Amino acid sequence: MPQSNLGHTLDLKGKNAENFVYELSQKSFFTDWCYRNPRLPNGKEICDLLVVYDEIAIIWQIKDLKLDENNKYKKSEVAKNIHQLFTAKHRIFAKNIPIQLDNPRRGKETFNPKLIKEIYLVSALLGKGEDYFSFAEVVKGKVIHTFTREFTEIVLSELDTIRDFVGYLREKENLISTGNKITIMGGEHELLAYYLMNERSFGKLKKAHLAIIEEGLWLELQKRPEYIAKKNEDKISYLWDEIINRAHTCGGEYERVAKEMARSNRFERRTLSKAFFDAHVIAHRERDTFRRIVKKPGTTYCFVFLDDPEPRTRRKGLLAAVCFIARGICQDNQKVIGIATEMKIRKICSYDFCLLEIPKWTDEAQKEMERLQKETGILTSYKKKLVHDDEYPQYRIQK
């Protein structure tokens, strides 16, 4: 049986089907955007799991099915799961019924279906797998992603950010829309391996009228030195996940900060974690204050390290000032995210967060920035450093 190389994969043997998927989803998408067994106002269950992040909704229907004497699932049970997915989609998006979602960390909120632009349907059949298994069904023009238990664990561990996971579903649906015949010798993990080995694309398969994905690609991928190097480099990226979770627990406007931080994929989280950790190591040796600005496409990140006793008024004010000045320095980025913590590296650190969105940088804003710089000395001079990182360090995946 194929195994995931990720060290943070949960030991989920013995858990029932819904718990199995829910715990993996929490790891990949965070608790705040996972809604288990959402219900209509009349108490009727909509689906087993609903993941809602920004403009994306993923509807999960989960069944633990048993094989018959021919090593096949009952067609009626498979069809029932698919029917329930369509019913859930209709109830959420077509009936205009006000739905209250309940989250263990954020409490209750009213779901607004008009904000959703992408909907994905996943039928997770988590019993012992069939000998031959369809990785997708097209019903009424809509793709149903059919996951086995094995693949559910692999894909939610391998593509463990909302962007990475949805990127795969989106590309898979684009492939299926071509109508080309795809045969997989083995489970869907072989298709996932092909996707990862071809720069997260099915471009070549889209051009072929008939494609056969051979068994063994997944094991081959895991043995490649570039893949092993990537996994080792990705370990630090989970620092970013921990910081996102800290933002969640702060409540209020911090929820918006957490959502913005979670937009990054695993590779981006690796580079951000490295920048943050390296800065913290330097700050650990400093005496007063240390700051670092990281510019990414679309978003500027500000890291501030300052020891400040409760209620940390000075640190929060400094973080806000640094974010505002950074917005003026990096004028092509409208969004700034700020993170502040103690200078000394400790087992438990406190955090402050800031999210600044200024669509247009005006002359008035420029004058205010210059005034702040003059009064505080913040970022009046700074060193620029270009940092390059490869998702697969020192190697390129062979096509």
TAFEN-V254823 format. One record per pair of residues at least 4 apart in sequence whose C-alpha atoms are under 8 Angstrom apart, sorted by the first residue. I is the first residue (numbers start at 1). GAP is how many residues later the second one is. D is the distance in Angstrom with one decimal. If there is no record, write none. Layout:
BEGIN
i-><I/I>
gap-><GAP/GAP>
d-><D/D>
END
This chain:
BEGIN
i-><2/2/3/4/4/4/4/5/5/6/6/6/9/10/12/15/15/16/17/17/17/17/17/18/18/18/18/19/20/21/21/21/22/22/22/22/23/24/24/24/24/25/25/25/25/25/26/26/26/27/27/28/28/28/28/28/28/29/29/29/29/29/29/30/30/31/31/31/32/32/32/32/32/33/33/33/33/34/34/34/34/34/35/35/35/35/35/35/35/36/36/36/37/37/37/37/37/37/38/38/38/38/38/38/38/38/38/39/39/39/39/39/39/39/39/40/40/40/40/40/40/40/41/41/41/46/46/46/46/47/47/47/47/47/47/48/48/48/48/49/49/49/50/50/50/50/51/51/51/51/52/52/52/53/53/54/54/54/55/55/55/55/56/56/56/56/57/57/57/57/58/58/58/58/59/59/59/59/59/59/59/60/60/60/60/60/61/61/61/61/61/61/61/62/62/62/62/62/63/63/63/63/63/63/64/64/64/65/65/65/65/65/65/66/66/66/67/67/67/67/67/67/67/67/68/68/68/71/71/72/72/73/73/73/74/75/76/77/78/78/79/80/81/81/82/82/82/83/84/85/85/85/85/86/87/88/89/89/90/90/91/91/91/92/92/92/92/93/98/98/99/99/100/100/100/100/101/101/101/101/102/102/102/102/103/103/105/106/112/120/120/120/120/121/121/121/122/122/122/122/123/123/123/123/124/124/124/124/124/125/125/125/125/126/126/126/126/127/127/128/129/129/129/133/134/135/135/135/135/135/136/136/136/136/137/137/137/137/138/138/138/139/139/143/143/145/147/147/147/148/149/150/151/151/151/151/152/153/154/154/155/155/155/155/155/156/156/159/159/159/160/160/160/161/161/161/161/161/162/162/162/162/163/163/163/163/164/164/164/165/166/167/168/168/168/169/170/171/171/171/172/172/173/174/175/175/175/175/175/176/178/180/180/180/180/180/181/181/181/182/182/182/182/183/183/183/183/184/184/184/184/184/184/184/185/185/185/185/185/186/186/186/187/188/189/189/190/190/190/190/190/190/190/191/191/192/192/193/193/193/193/194/194/194/194/194/195/195/195/195/196/196/197/197/197/197/198/198/198/202/203/204/205/216/217/218/219/220/221/222/222/223/223/224/225/225/226/226/226/226/226/226/226/227/227/228/229/229/229/230/230/230/230/231/233/233/233/234/234/234/234/235/236/236/236/237/237/237/237/237/237/237/237/237/238/238/238/238/239/239/240/240/240/240/240/241/241/241/242/243/244/244/244/244/245/245/246/246/247/247/247/247/247/247/247/248/248/248/250/250/251/253/254/254/254/255/256/256/257/257/257/257/257/258/259/261/264/264/265/266/267/267/268/269/270/271/271/272/273/274/275/275/276/276/277/278/279/279/279/279/279/280/280/280/280/280/281/281/282/282/283/283/283/283/283/283/284/284/284/285/286/286/288/288/289/289/289/289/289/290/290/290/290/291/291/291/291/292/292/292/293/293/293/293/293/294/294/294/295/295/295/295/296/296/297/298/298/298/298/299/299/299/299/299/300/300/300/300/300/300/300/301/301/301/301/301/302/302/302/302/302/302/302/302/303/303/303/304/304/304/304/304/305/305/305/305/306/306/306/306/306/307/307/307/307/307/308/308/308/308/308/312/313/314/315/315/316/316/316/316/317/318/319/319/319/319/319/319/320/320/320/321/321/322/322/322/323/323/323/323/323/323/324/324/324/324/325/325/325/325/325/325/326/326/327/327/327/327/327/327/328/328/328/328/331/334/334/334/334/335/335/335/335/335/336/336/336/336/337/337/337/337/338/338/338/339/339/339/339/340/340/340/341/341/341/341/342/342/342/345/361/361/362/363/364/365/366/367/368/369/370/371/372/372/372/373/373/373/373/374/374/389/390/392/392>
gap-><216/217/151/5/150/153/154/217/226/151/152/225/148/14/8/4/5/4/4/45/46/47/109/4/30/44/45/4/4/4/131/132/4/12/14/27/4/4/129/132/133/4/5/6/9/131/4/5/8/4/133/128/129/131/132/133/134/4/5/22/131/132/133/4/215/72/73/74/71/72/73/74/216/18/19/20/70/15/16/17/18/69/14/15/16/17/66/67/68/12/13/14/8/9/10/11/12/13/7/8/9/10/11/12/62/63/64/4/5/6/7/8/60/61/62/4/5/6/57/58/59/60/57/58/59/41/42/45/46/12/13/14/37/38/41/11/12/13/14/10/11/12/7/8/9/10/5/6/7/8/4/5/6/4/109/61/62/205/60/61/62/63/60/61/62/63/59/61/62/63/61/62/63/64/26/29/30/60/61/62/63/25/61/62/63/64/20/21/23/24/61/62/63/19/61/62/63/64/18/60/61/62/63/64/61/62/63/8/12/60/61/62/63/7/61/62/4/5/6/7/60/61/62/63/4/5/6/59/60/58/59/4/5/57/4/4/4/4/4/47/4/4/4/42/4/41/62/4/4/4/36/37/38/4/4/4/4/5/4/5/4/5/6/4/5/7/21/20/12/13/11/12/8/9/10/11/7/8/9/10/4/5/6/7/4/5/144/145/4/23/24/25/49/22/23/24/22/23/24/25/21/22/23/24/22/23/24/25/28/21/22/23/24/21/22/23/24/21/22/21/4/19/20/54/12/10/11/12/52/53/7/8/9/10/6/7/8/9/4/5/6/4/5/30/33/24/4/5/41/4/4/4/4/36/37/38/4/4/4/35/4/5/10/34/37/4/9/5/6/107/4/5/106/4/101/103/104/105/4/100/101/103/4/100/101/102/4/101/102/4/4/4/4/27/32/4/4/4/30/31/4/30/4/4/4/5/27/30/31/4/28/26/28/29/30/31/28/29/30/28/29/30/31/27/28/29/30/4/6/7/28/29/30/31/5/27/28/29/30/4/28/29/4/4/4/29/4/23/24/25/26/27/28/4/22/4/26/4/24/25/28/4/8/19/23/24/4/5/6/7/4/5/24/200/201/202/4/199/201/4/4/4/6/4/4/4/4/4/6/5/6/4/5/4/4/170/4/166/167/168/169/170/171/4/165/4/4/163/164/4/161/162/163/4/4/37/160/4/32/33/36/35/34/37/38/4/29/30/32/33/34/35/36/37/4/31/32/35/4/34/4/29/30/32/33/4/21/28/4/4/4/14/17/18/4/13/4/105/4/7/8/10/11/104/106/6/7/10/4/5/4/4/4/99/100/4/4/99/4/80/96/97/98/4/4/76/4/5/4/4/4/124/4/4/4/4/118/4/4/4/4/19/4/27/4/4/4/11/12/13/24/4/25/63/64/65/4/64/4/8/4/6/7/22/60/61/59/60/61/59/4/57/18/19/15/16/17/18/54/14/15/16/53/11/12/13/14/10/11/12/7/8/9/10/33/6/7/8/4/5/6/35/4/5/36/34/35/36/37/34/35/36/37/38/26/27/30/33/35/36/37/22/35/36/37/38/17/20/21/24/34/35/36/37/35/36/37/15/34/35/36/37/35/36/37/38/9/34/35/36/37/8/34/35/36/37/4/5/6/7/34/4/4/4/4/25/4/24/36/37/4/4/4/19/20/21/34/35/4/18/34/4/51/4/56/57/4/13/14/15/31/33/4/12/32/45/4/44/47/48/53/54/4/10/4/6/7/8/9/31/33/37/38/41/30/23/24/25/26/20/21/22/23/24/18/19/20/21/16/17/18/19/15/16/17/12/13/14/15/11/12/13/8/9/10/11/7/8/9/4/4/5/4/4/4/4/4/4/4/4/4/4/4/5/6/4/5/6/7/4/6/4/4/4/5>
d-><7.4/7.0/7.3/7.6/5.8/7.1/7.2/7.5/7.6/6.8/7.4/7.2/6.3/7.4/6.1/6.1/5.8/6.0/6.5/6.7/6.7/5.9/6.3/6.0/7.1/6.3/7.9/5.9/6.5/6.0/7.4/7.9/6.1/7.7/7.3/7.3/6.5/6.4/7.2/6.4/7.5/5.6/7.0/7.9/7.1/6.9/4.4/4.8/6.6/7.7/7.3/6.4/7.3/7.7/4.3/5.2/6.9/6.5/7.1/7.8/7.2/6.1/5.8/6.9/7.7/7.6/7.5/7.1/6.4/7.6/6.1/6.4/7.6/5.6/5.3/5.9/7.7/7.1/6.0/4.6/6.7/7.2/5.8/5.1/6.1/7.9/6.8/6.6/6.0/6.0/4.6/6.4/6.0/6.7/5.6/4.6/5.5/7.5/5.9/5.7/6.4/7.4/7.2/7.1/7.9/6.1/7.3/5.4/5.3/4.3/5.2/7.8/7.3/7.5/7.7/5.3/6.4/6.6/7.7/7.9/5.9/7.6/7.5/6.6/7.5/7.9/5.2/7.2/7.9/7.0/6.6/5.9/7.4/7.2/5.9/8.0/5.9/5.2/6.3/6.2/5.0/6.8/7.0/5.9/4.9/6.2/8.0/5.6/5.0/6.6/5.8/4.6/6.6/6.5/7.9/7.6/7.3/8.0/5.7/4.2/5.3/6.4/5.6/6.2/4.9/6.1/6.6/6.3/4.9/6.4/5.9/4.7/5.9/7.3/7.1/7.7/7.5/7.6/6.2/5.0/6.1/7.3/6.2/4.9/6.1/7.1/6.3/7.8/7.2/6.2/6.4/5.2/6.2/7.5/6.2/4.7/6.1/7.3/7.3/8.0/6.3/5.0/6.0/7.5/5.8/4.7/4.6/6.8/7.8/6.4/6.5/4.6/7.4/6.4/5.6/6.6/5.0/5.0/5.0/7.5/7.7/7.0/7.9/7.1/5.5/6.3/7.2/5.7/6.5/5.4/7.4/7.2/7.0/7.0/6.6/6.0/6.0/6.4/6.5/8.0/6.1/6.1/6.4/6.5/6.5/6.5/7.4/6.2/6.0/6.2/6.6/7.8/7.5/6.1/6.1/6.1/5.9/7.6/4.9/6.5/5.4/7.7/7.3/7.3/7.3/7.7/7.0/5.8/6.9/7.1/5.8/5.6/6.3/5.5/4.6/6.1/5.5/5.4/6.1/6.4/7.7/5.4/4.4/6.6/4.9/6.2/7.7/7.8/7.8/7.9/7.6/7.9/7.7/7.2/5.3/6.2/5.8/4.7/5.9/7.1/6.6/6.0/4.8/6.2/5.8/4.7/6.0/7.1/7.5/7.2/6.1/5.2/6.5/7.7/5.3/4.2/7.8/7.5/6.7/7.7/7.6/6.4/7.7/7.5/7.0/6.4/5.0/6.6/7.9/6.2/6.6/5.5/4.7/5.0/5.8/5.0/6.7/7.1/5.4/4.5/6.0/6.5/7.2/6.5/7.9/7.9/5.9/5.8/8.0/6.0/6.4/6.4/5.9/7.4/6.5/6.1/6.0/6.1/5.9/7.2/5.6/7.6/7.6/7.6/7.8/5.3/7.3/5.1/5.0/8.0/6.7/6.5/7.3/6.1/7.7/7.8/5.8/6.4/5.9/7.8/7.4/7.4/5.8/6.7/7.0/5.6/6.5/5.9/7.3/6.6/5.9/6.2/6.0/7.9/7.4/6.1/6.3/6.2/6.7/6.9/6.3/7.5/6.1/6.9/7.7/7.8/6.5/7.3/5.7/6.9/6.4/7.1/6.9/4.9/6.1/7.7/6.3/4.9/6.3/6.1/4.9/6.0/7.6/8.0/6.2/4.7/6.2/7.1/7.1/7.1/5.8/4.7/6.4/7.4/7.8/7.2/5.9/5.0/4.9/6.6/7.3/5.2/7.7/6.3/6.1/6.2/6.3/6.8/7.3/6.4/7.0/5.4/5.2/6.2/6.7/6.3/7.7/6.0/5.9/5.0/6.5/6.1/7.9/7.8/6.9/7.9/6.7/4.7/5.4/6.1/4.8/7.5/7.4/6.1/7.1/6.5/7.3/7.6/6.0/6.3/6.9/6.8/6.4/6.1/6.0/6.4/6.4/6.5/6.7/6.1/6.8/7.2/7.0/6.4/6.0/7.8/6.1/5.3/6.5/7.2/5.3/6.9/6.9/6.3/6.5/6.4/6.2/6.6/6.2/6.0/6.2/5.0/6.3/6.6/7.9/7.4/8.0/7.5/7.4/7.2/5.7/7.8/6.1/6.2/6.9/7.2/6.8/7.6/5.0/3.9/7.3/7.6/5.4/7.5/6.3/7.5/7.6/7.7/6.3/5.9/6.2/5.9/7.7/7.2/5.5/6.3/7.9/7.9/6.3/6.3/6.4/5.3/6.5/6.9/6.5/7.4/6.7/7.4/7.5/5.6/6.8/6.8/5.5/7.9/7.1/6.3/5.5/5.9/5.9/7.8/6.0/7.0/6.2/6.9/7.8/6.3/6.3/7.6/6.2/7.2/7.2/7.0/5.8/6.1/6.6/7.9/5.6/6.1/6.1/6.3/6.6/6.0/6.2/5.9/6.2/6.2/7.3/6.1/5.9/5.9/6.1/7.6/6.2/6.8/6.2/6.5/6.1/7.9/7.7/6.7/7.9/6.0/7.1/6.7/7.6/7.0/7.0/7.4/6.7/7.9/7.9/7.2/5.5/6.4/5.2/7.0/5.2/4.6/6.2/7.9/7.2/7.6/6.6/7.6/7.5/5.8/5.1/7.9/7.3/6.0/5.2/6.9/7.6/7.3/5.6/4.6/6.3/5.9/5.1/6.7/7.1/5.7/4.7/6.3/7.4/5.8/5.0/6.4/6.5/4.5/6.2/7.5/5.8/7.7/7.2/7.5/5.0/6.9/6.7/5.5/6.9/5.0/5.6/7.3/7.3/7.4/7.3/6.5/6.4/4.7/6.3/8.0/5.8/4.9/5.8/7.8/7.8/7.0/6.2/7.5/7.3/6.2/4.6/6.2/6.0/5.1/5.8/6.4/7.6/6.3/4.5/6.6/5.6/5.2/5.3/4.7/6.4/7.3/6.3/5.0/5.2/7.7/7.5/4.8/5.8/7.9/5.2/7.7/6.7/6.2/7.5/6.3/6.2/6.1/6.1/7.2/6.3/7.7/6.6/8.0/6.3/6.1/6.2/6.4/7.4/6.6/7.9/7.1/6.3/7.6/6.5/6.2/7.4/6.0/6.9/7.9/6.2/6.1/7.1/6.2/7.6/7.0/6.7/7.9/7.4/7.0/6.3/5.5/7.7/7.5/7.9/7.5/6.0/7.5/5.9/7.0/6.9/7.3/6.4/7.8/7.0/7.7/6.5/6.8/7.0/5.7/5.3/5.2/7.2/7.5/5.8/4.6/6.6/7.8/7.9/5.9/5.0/6.4/7.5/5.7/4.7/6.4/5.4/4.7/6.3/6.9/5.8/4.8/6.6/5.6/5.0/6.4/6.5/5.7/4.8/6.6/6.5/6.9/7.9/7.6/6.1/7.2/6.3/6.3/6.3/6.1/6.2/6.2/6.2/6.2/6.2/6.2/5.9/7.6/7.5/4.9/5.1/6.8/6.1/7.8/7.7/7.3/7.5/6.5/7.6>
END
